[in-house]
């Protein structure tokens, strides 16, 4: 079936370092991907998205890379701050079918040490 | 704040009781989704609405669950005869219509079954 997996359940980094969170997906029909950040007791918060016709997209301090050949995407966070500590989920979507519903992986917990 | 709003934030009830949750989406969004999230897992799709029409339901949504969106605005999710396994966070999200639209999530209703 469809699944979206994250390579590591936890990641610990030093404040100021760059973080890289990885995600593998299995459905080659997925054409839209989103990274979410979820803090304790809150809902997932949209960070950045990327469509399958792109390889890279940059936001403020964040970059998402998509490698369709190996069905892999990553989230890079520059100059990680304590406020970045949260659980990060990737979600895959078949944007023009399946009504845009998201299939989520199980998340990576990012801990930023001061 | 014009984000997605969910009520109540927490619900504690005894097994066998009925519960109802409410979601108010972002006002201009046609699509509304319900997800369930258990501890340590990513959200799992339950059902979605396009305006007032419920267009898809997951197999996770047993016949004890019912969702409505009567006027195409707010939505309710009802669970009848609650069971221990229903304990989870219930998340609502909304998005615009069209391929590749990000879903915006509320902060969820946490349900605890005693």
Interface residues (C-beta under 8 A of the other chain):
Chain A: X4 X31 X32 X34 X36 X41 X42 X43 X44 X45 X46 X49 X51 X89 X91 X93 X95 X96 X98 X99 X100 X101 X102 X103 X104 X105 X106 X107
Chain B: X4 X6 X31 X33 X35 X40 X41 X42 X43 X44 X45 X48 X50 X55 X56 X91 X93 X95 X99 X100 X101 X102 X103 X104 X105 X106 X107 X108
